[in-house]
Amino acid sequence: MIRRLAATAVLLATALNAAPAAAEESPLPPSLDSTLVRLEPGDSGPDVARMQQALADAGFYHFEIDGVFGRGTETAVIALHKYLGIDRTATFDSLDWVRLAQLPPPGIPNRWNEKDYIEIDIARQLLFLVRGGRVTQILPVSTGSGNVYWSVRNGSWATSRTPRGDFVLQNHQYGWGCDSVTGWCVYKYWGFSRFYGVHGYRSVPTYPASHGCVRVTIADADWLEPHLFIGMPIHVWDTRPYIPPPPGTGPAMVIPPE
């Protein structure tokens, strides 16, 4: 399950809830204020390492705990903010320590008849990797922008839309590959429909921007590769679908990552 931070972080949350509204006039005690560190890309040191470990425990970070706020750490912070539905920035705000300590459930359906699958939450622009019935990683994505563009392949106007529904991974491409018709190049492509798939890309903004594929960062594409397989179910939706529970049981939630 998603690991909470140490009991110290929980106490921080309690302290904040009880703190006066006028924080400027009544600053936090020094012991608490020194713990709630605001971190930004480019920072380094033990506080960054502590943040990386906390993000890794929660399933947002899967790189080395090196104490350097680089691109992989930025991606994890953006994923956290998307998960929470707040501003999708790469800055780890001081209150993010408290937010990590009080994460809500993942908000994805309990597919009790599947063990290994992918959920693409279009609304939050997130990919949830589920292995053994448990969320093991949460990655930020960029899906179809909804813009209209001229399709060289079809010789007509088309809409940049990611298909919704239930699919399986049908094919995989190692390394970079370029479409002979469009000239678009993608990295470690996992196709789940005739023209669309999950792949690495150099540009993965915090908003929908693709022609319809599900973009992840190059580093996340490298990390994902050994965790995916042909035939793996992938579910794409805007609003969490309802999955009836097994006969004779009540509703259940997917257990968050360990």
N, C-alpha and C positions, 0 to 999 in steps of 0.2 A: 504494500500500500504506500501511497505518497507519504514519505517520512516528514514529520514535522521537525522544526528546528528544536534545539535544546530547550530545556525548561526556561532558560534565561529569556529566550525570545517571547515565550508565552507571557512571562511576567512583564515584559516590555509592553505587550498589547494591553494587559490589564492596567498598567500604569498610564498608558496613553488614554484609555477609555475614561480613566478617572481624572485626567489632567484638566485644568481650567481651559476654557475656550480661548482666552487671550494668552496664547503661548508666548507672545512677545514680552508680556509683563510678568509671566510666571514660567521661566525656562525650566526644562527638565533638569533633574539632579544630574551632576556631572557624570555619575556612573552610568546613567541611562543615555545621556546625550553623546557620550563617547562611543556607545555601542551602535547607535543609529547613524551610521556613516553614509553619506551620499557619495556615490561612485559614478565616474563617467569614463567613456572610452579613452584609452591612453593612460589611465591610472594603473598603478602597480603596487604590490606590497601585500602584507598579511591580510588586510581587510578584503582585498580583491580575492585572495585565495579562500577566505572564509565565505564570501559570497558565492564563488564558483562551487564550493562544496555543498552549500545550501541549495543552489539551483540543480546540481547533479542529484542530490537526494530526492528532490521533488520531480525529477524526470525531464528537466528542461536543458540540461547541459551534459555533454558526453565527451568532452575533450579533456586534456591534461589539466590538472589543478596546478597551474604554474604561477598564479598571482599576477598575471598580466591581463589587463582588460582589452583583449584583442577582438578580432572579428567573430570568433566562435562564441565569446562571452556576450558580445552585442546581440547575436542571434538568439541566445538563450533568454536574455532580458526582454527582448521584443516578444518572444513566445510567451513569457510570463505575463506581460502586459496585455497581449491579445487574449490570453486565457481569462484574465480578470475583467476584460472589457473596459480598460482604461486607456489613456493616451499611449499610442504605440511608439514609444521612444526607446532609445538604447541607454538612457540614463537610469541607473538604479537609485531611485529616490530613497531617502532615509526611511520612509514609511513602508517601503517594499520588504524590509525585514519582517515587519509585523504581518504584512499581507502573505508572505511565504509561510508564516507560522499558522495562518488561519485560512489556508486554501479551501475553497469550496470543492464539492465533487466535480469530476471531469465534465459532466453534462452530456455524455454520449450514451447511446442505448446499450442495454445488456443483451448481447447476442449470445444467449446461453448455449446455442447449438453450434457455435464456432469458437475455436481456441486461438487461432492466429489470423489476424486480419488488420486492415487499415480503415480508419475513419477519416474522412475529409470534411471538416466543418467549414463550409463556405462562408458563413456569417462571421465567424471569428478568424478565418484564414489560418487554420491550424490543421496539422496532420497528427493523428493519434496512432501510434504503433501499439497494437495489442498482441502479446505473445503469451500463450498459456492462459488466456482469459484475463490477463492483467495488462493495464497500460504500462508500457515500459519506457516510452519516450514521447515527447510532445514537441513538434517542430513547427516553426512558422512557414507558411507557404504563400504563394501568390497565384491566384487562379484567373480565369477568364475575365477580362476587363468589362465586357458588355459593349465595347465599341464596335462600330461597323467598319470593315476594311475590305479592300479589293482582294479576293482570293485568286491567286495565280493558278492554283490547282483546278478550281472550278470555273474560272473565267467569269466570275460574277461577284456581287457584293455578298459578304457574309458577316455574321456577328461573332465576336470573340466570347464564346460561352463554353464553360466547362460542363460537360454532360452530367446530369444528376442521375442517381440510381445505384443499383447493385451490380458490380462487375467482378471480374477476376483479372489478375495480372496475366497477360497473354504472351508477352515476349519481352526480351531484355537485350539491351545493347551495351556492350562494354566500351568504356571510354567515350570519346567524342564521335558524333555522327552527324552528317549534314544531309538534309533532304535534297534530293536531286531536282525537285520541281521548284520548291520555294527558296532553297538556299539557306534556310534556317538551320543552325547547328545547336544541338543539345547534348547533354552529358549524362551518361549512364541511364538511359531512357528505359522506363518500365511501362509498356503499353497496356492499357486496360480497355481500349475501344479501337475502332478502326484508325482514327486519326489522333487520339489523345492519350496522354500518359503522365506519369510522374517522372521528372528529370531534373538534373542539376542545371543551373543557369547562372551567368555572371551577374545578372541583375534580378534581385528578388526584393522588390519594395514591400512596404508594410500593407499595401492595398492591392486589390485585383488589377493585374496589368498584363497577363499573358493573352495569347490568342485562343486559349482554351485548355492548354495543358496545366498541370499542377507543378509549379516551379519550387524547387528547394535550392539552397546554396550549394556550391560545389563541394564544400566540406561535408555538408549533411548528406549529399548524394553518395560520397565515399563511405560515410558511416552506415547509411541505409543498406548498401549493396548486400552484405552478408546476412542481413536480417530479413530480406524479402526472398520470395521464390515464385516461380511460375505456378499459376493456379491459386495463388493467395487471394482471398476475397478482399475487395476494396469497395467501400460504401461512401457515396458522395451526396451531401444533402445541405439544404439551407437551414431547415428546422429539424431538430432531433426527431427521428421517426419513432413511433411507438412499436415496440416488439412485445407481443404477448408473452407472458412468463410461461414456463413449462407447466403442463397440466398438474393441478394439485398443489401449486406453490403460489406465493404472493409475489408482488413486483420486487425486483432486485436491481441493484446498480452494479456496473462494472467496478471491480475493486481497483482503486488507483495503484500506481506503481510502487514497488518496494524501494 
